[in-house]
Amino acid sequence: MAGSATGEVKAEPNLTPLLDVVFQLITFFMMVVNFSQDNFDLRIRLPVAGQAKPVEATKAGEDRIVLNIDRDGRLLFSGKTLDTEAAVREIGRQADLVKLNAKVTGLEIDPSNLPTTLVIRADRDTPFSQLFRLISACQANGFRKFALKAMNRGS
């Protein structure tokens, strides 16, 4: 505390406890918040299913890629709208990235059975032929694990 010329005592607040609490809150929220890279496009109207379950959390060494497919069968990926041919190329590029990541981390994987789960969020009005074409392209590139997103009937 410092004194002034008139003899008044000025109180200086101790900010250490306040900073401790702020840092603890920041740490807490960093641990609790899910920082996954799921790209959910809000323009997609999911189909309704009676027993839709949430996608299971990925295990260690497994990744998840979210594919949004609009009503016209175009792939919405990383902020870009891709037609079927560009979508097939992007799926191949994602497969190459999964294989490269496995090689860099020393993880041995079967290139024809990649450990990555593809979460498909197709609009309820997407033609099945477009969805089938994209799933076939995924399978041709080694993806075998799929999760189709839907909304619960009660939602």
C-alpha positions in Angstrom: 0.0 0.0 0.0 1.2 3.4 -0.8 0.6 6.6 1.2 -0.1 9.9 -0.3 1.0 13.3 0.7 -2.2 14.0 2.6 -1.9 10.8 4.6 -4.6 8.8 2.8 -4.0 5.1 2.3 -4.7 3.8 -1.2 -5.7 0.2 -1.4 -4.3 -1.8 -4.4 -6.3 -5.0 -5.1 -4.4 -8.2 -5.3 -5.2 -9.7 -8.7 -3.4 -13.0 -8.2 -6.4 -15.0 -6.9 -8.5 -13.6 -9.8 -5.9 -14.6 -12.4 -5.7 -18.1 -10.8 -9.4 -18.5 -11.2 -9.4 -17.3 -14.8 -6.6 -19.7 -15.7 -8.4 -22.6 -14.0 -11.6 -21.8 -16.0 -9.7 -21.6 -19.2 -8.0 -25.0 -18.5 -11.4 -26.5 -17.5 -13.1 -25.4 -20.8 -10.1 -26.6 -22.9 -10.5 -30.0 -21.3 -14.3 -30.1 -21.7 -14.9 -28.6 -25.1 -14.7 -30.9 -28.1 -12.3 -29.5 -30.6 -13.0 -32.0 -33.3 -12.9 -31.0 -36.9 -16.5 -32.0 -37.7 -17.8 -29.8 -40.4 -21.6 -29.8 -40.0 -23.3 -27.9 -42.8 -26.5 -26.4 -41.5 -28.1 -26.4 -45.0 -28.4 -30.2 -44.8 -31.8 -31.4 -43.7 -31.2 -34.8 -42.3 -33.7 -37.6 -42.8 -35.8 -38.7 -39.8 -35.4 -42.2 -38.4 -37.1 -43.8 -35.5 -34.0 -45.2 -33.7 -31.2 -42.8 -34.8 -28.2 -43.1 -32.5 -25.3 -40.6 -32.2 -22.1 -41.5 -33.9 -19.8 -43.3 -31.5 -16.6 -41.5 -30.4 -13.6 -42.5 -32.3 -10.9 -44.7 -30.7 -7.2 -43.9 -30.5 -5.7 -44.1 -34.0 -9.0 -43.6 -35.7 -10.1 -40.5 -37.5 -13.5 -39.3 -38.6 -14.3 -37.4 -41.8 -17.7 -35.7 -42.2 -19.2 -35.6 -45.7 -22.1 -33.3 -46.2 -24.2 -34.1 -49.3 -26.8 -31.6 -50.4 -30.2 -32.3 -52.1 -28.6 -32.2 -55.5 -25.9 -34.8 -54.6 -23.1 -32.3 -54.4 -20.4 -32.8 -51.7 -20.0 -29.9 -49.3 -16.5 -30.3 -47.9 -14.3 -27.7 -46.2 -16.5 -24.8 -47.3 -16.5 -25.9 -50.9 -19.3 -27.3 -53.0 -18.0 -30.1 -55.2 -19.7 -31.9 -58.1 -19.5 -35.7 -58.4 -16.2 -35.8 -60.3 -14.5 -33.3 -57.9 -16.0 -35.1 -55.0 -14.4 -38.4 -56.1 -11.0 -36.7 -56.5 -11.4 -35.1 -53.0 -12.3 -38.5 -51.5 -9.1 -40.0 -53.1 -7.1 -37.1 -51.7 -8.5 -37.7 -48.2 -7.6 -41.4 -48.5 -4.0 -40.5 -49.5 -3.9 -38.2 -46.5 -5.0 -41.0 -44.1 -2.3 -43.3 -45.6 0.4 -40.6 -45.3 -0.6 -39.8 -41.7 -0.4 -43.5 -40.8 3.0 -43.8 -42.5 4.3 -40.7 -40.6 3.0 -41.9 -37.3 4.4 -45.4 -37.8 0.9 -47.0 -37.7 0.6 -50.0 -40.0 -2.8 -50.0 -41.8 -4.3 -52.0 -44.6 -4.7 -49.5 -47.6 -7.8 -51.4 -48.6 -9.4 -51.1 -45.2 -8.6 -47.6 -43.8 -9.3 -47.0 -40.0 -11.1 -43.7 -40.7 -14.9 -43.5 -40.2 -16.8 -41.5 -42.8 -19.8 -39.8 -41.3 -22.3 -39.2 -44.1 -24.8 -36.4 -43.6 -27.0 -36.5 -46.7 -30.0 -34.3 -47.2 -33.3 -36.1 -47.0 -34.0 -35.2 -50.6 -30.6 -36.5 -52.0 -31.1 -38.9 -54.9 -30.0 -42.4 -53.9 -28.0 -42.8 -57.1 -25.8 -39.8 -56.1 -25.3 -41.2 -52.6 -24.5 -44.6 -54.0 -21.9 -43.1 -56.3 -20.1 -41.3 -53.5 -20.2 -44.3 -51.2 -18.8 -46.5 -54.1 -16.0 -43.9 -54.6 -15.2 -44.1 -50.9 -15.0 -47.9 -51.0 -12.8 -47.8 -54.0 -10.4 -45.7 -52.1 -10.2 -48.0 -49.1 -12.8 -46.6 -46.8 -14.9 -49.3 -45.2 -16.4 -47.7 -42.1 -19.5 -45.6 -42.6 -22.0 -43.8 -40.3 -25.1 -42.4 -41.8 -26.5 -39.4 -39.9 -30.2 -39.0 -39.2 -32.4 -37.2 -36.8 -34.5 -39.0 -34.1 -38.2 -38.9 -34.8 -38.7 -37.0 -31.5 -36.2 -34.2 -32.4 
